[in-house]
Amino acid sequence: MKRRNALGVTVVVSILFLVFFIYPALSVVGEAFRTPDGGFTLGFVVEVFRNPVYVEGLWNALLLGVVSTLATLAIAFPLALLSHRYDFFGRKILGALILVPLVLPPFVGAIGLTHILSVTGSLNALLIEIGLMDPADRIDWLARGRFWGIVAMNALHLYPILYMNIVASLAQLDPAMEQAAENLGCSPGRRLFRITLPLAMPGIFAGGSIVFIWAFTELGVPLVFNYSRVAPVQVFHGIKDLGGNPAPYALVSVILLISALVFGLTKYFFGRGSSVTQPRPKGRNAEKKLTGLNSLGCAMIFAGVFCVASIPHAGVILLSLSEDWYDSVMPMVLTLDHFREALGDPLVVPSIENSLIYASVATLIAVIVGVAIAWVVVRSDIKGRGLLDALVMLPLAVPGLVMAFGYLALSREGKPLHFLIGAGGSPALLLIVAYAVRRLPYVVRAAVAGLQQSNPAMEEAARSLGANPVRTLRRISLPLIGANLVAGGILAFAFSMLEVSDSLILAQQAEHFPITKAIYTLLSTLGNGHELAAALGVWAMVFLGIAIVGAAGIGGKKGGLFKM
């Protein structure tokens, strides 16, 4: 009976993933290689590489991905190394503060940063005030450095992902290897490059591949910075002519192929068995307790990164509170009117209601499907359960931009997924499906961790006493993994509420806008549109911050929440 149930769950989940994940992704690729009469062609993809505008967009996107990854590594690796090797003043608190950038969607942070870097923004005002700039010869930082502004936003937002991967990788290293090299006279620098760095490489590449794919396909930040010559923005603008123009399909296919290649190479070279995947041998802890100036210096490095990473957050908060912030370092007048006006805007309250509905239903679906998948992976012995576990992790590797574009293309009139479009063109079901698929990995990993840590003997005892599988799940299994499910569900709900790519692409009518699409729309509103968008962004930041802290508090002690 147990084996039959596991096979049934596997079949159902595989079908759902085939229809709502594999099919949309492959359909984009198919359209890029299909002629109007149904034949095969390479012409559309070749034309992408012949078009100098598209080539520039792809090249800029690749540069953004590579440079953002390197910048992120430059921030994350030293922090992770310090945290791994030394015990210094305030390490636990400062390590938690390092994760603060995750509470703000990067394109919302870009709103605050653009105000700081504008011609009449805070940075120029500060330079003028201290005598380093002539008021008549101001620098337009956004015009000269949009590329580097996007890199900065990506690095400041994504370095916690790489930091957590590297810390986890370093924690699995055998300290005896570094100690042996030290005893043999190896200098700290040589020990770093010959021992520590090679052994930590799987964690670096695992986190680096996620950072690269995220930065390579980032849509929101380039839109806010008005950086149009980049592939994701070109895809976004290509939606207007989706029916008769194959170029967006070809461009998205190239983006998908590059992302899949990066992820596949990383898994091939670093995803298989390695020294860091083995249990850490017992031995003397390699941490060195620092005191005095050394301890203070490490603490200041962490605090400095936190302060710099908080600049976009501070910009959003100050902009949301400013009544007059023009050509000054700080707002001249502060007010709470923007928060009240934002909640009174006809676009804002409906968008909050829409996001609550979309995210709630998507989270419910993700929890139900995630529990079923976790049960098969942990409690069954059927062949292929490892493949099922890997399958549900794929949404982490496929860019949201690609999936959103695939859903949009397949939901048009006459297409297979058009049934997901409701009356009046409502994309509610489409967004719910997109959110659920994209956030399912969070729930699966949380449920898997919970089941691995719970004793199966209790479930077996219930079954031996005559309880059917459903009753056993409801009365025994779910209470045992309740904390894990709540933590995973909170994360799935929070990130669904603030999803960018799906929201910007799939929601086309104002009455169906989720929160992030409302923020983006407010940016183009004359008058105080930027202030209203910042106010709504602050609400989003507070919400996501509470959700992440809650998820970590509920599921963090159980462990395994972020283990991929």
Beta strands, then each sheet from edge to edge (+ up, - down):
strand 1: 86-87
strand 2: 288-289
strand 3: 322-324
strand 4: 333-334
sheet 1: 1+ 2+
sheet 2: 3+ 4-
end
